[in-house]
């Protein structure tokens, strides 16, 4: 919690004075002053429940919730005599800082794994139910705002903003409207944005047939039946071919892995055929070697590799124009 003094003893009178002064400052809501005195006591390893809980109250009242949360998480790991008192403070912090998912998960684990005292069980249940309701309200409120921003971005032709709003809606597990799903057939919607919509539908187990227009083709699919493109047989075959590079040149291998992910992301769900794996692997090696300015024995004329190089580079440009990576 703070740096402790080693081999230094606090005289009893001084300790009593600090404890009384900190308690008085707390009662009179002079939280900054109380915190200074409590920290001094803690520096002498006087870390009773009264002292630590007093510090937590000061931090919360001063708006320093993150520090208070970290102290709670540290103390809760030790499961001491005052475990449930600290847990109550911890849940209160989570509630006040809108961390509803974390609060609900913590309460669920406590009810499942521990015998929560009856006097606190009702309070924890109430916090859980309130969090569940507020979380739902927050999702609706945020979803409405994100959808409005998305529509504005579509009108403005701002592809990057469109992708960002879709990602926010996806992370919230929001339920897409029919208009949202209909974006998958609109020509003016960027292919990267369409992939983001499809992944969103997959993650919420959207179990309806939908139409997708991409790369000059129209297909009908059910997102619930779609395979994650990272698990696709084609991707696995390509990795088998380029796997030799992982030991020979880890930097090149990392680049090929990223290029392949970007390529499949942009193409999804209309991916190349399985028998094109070797062509794609050769094209990836050629592009990677060129990026890193190294020599590789790749015959660019073999099996029309140039065609795949152009396709991969086009998809890479589309991906990087929308998604920024560190």
Order of alpha helices (4+ residues) and beta strands (2+ residues): alpha-alpha-alpha-alpha-alpha-alpha-alpha-alpha-alpha-alpha-beta-beta-alpha-alpha-alpha-alpha-alpha
